[in-house]
Amino acid sequence: MLSDDDVKKDIIEELGKSSWELKDGKLVKSFQFPSFIKAIDYVNEIAIIAERLDHHPIITINWKTVKLSLKSFDVDAITKRDITLAKEIDRVEEQLKKIENNKN
């Protein structure tokens, strides 16, 4: 279990400038997509990673916006598992950006 200070330190050190925020005891990040279908495709990619890691985010889909919230509910805190999942989510985001940039 990580303290709030540990979480903030890990957000800065391990997640860099990836725009994850600490809100209500969870790591939270929102993503905007050009269409609802692209948002769903993204959620499907995250679902595959979550299954592989056996650690599942709270996923909120609102039209073209996807909000992910990470917390280890078994210990009611943010843990290294959440940081690991956040890094994987950031990796997918970067891959999608590269794909979109190559299309233009």
Helices and strands as residue ranges (DSSP letters): H 4-15, E 21-23, E 26-32, H 36-53, E 58-62, E 65-70, H 80-103
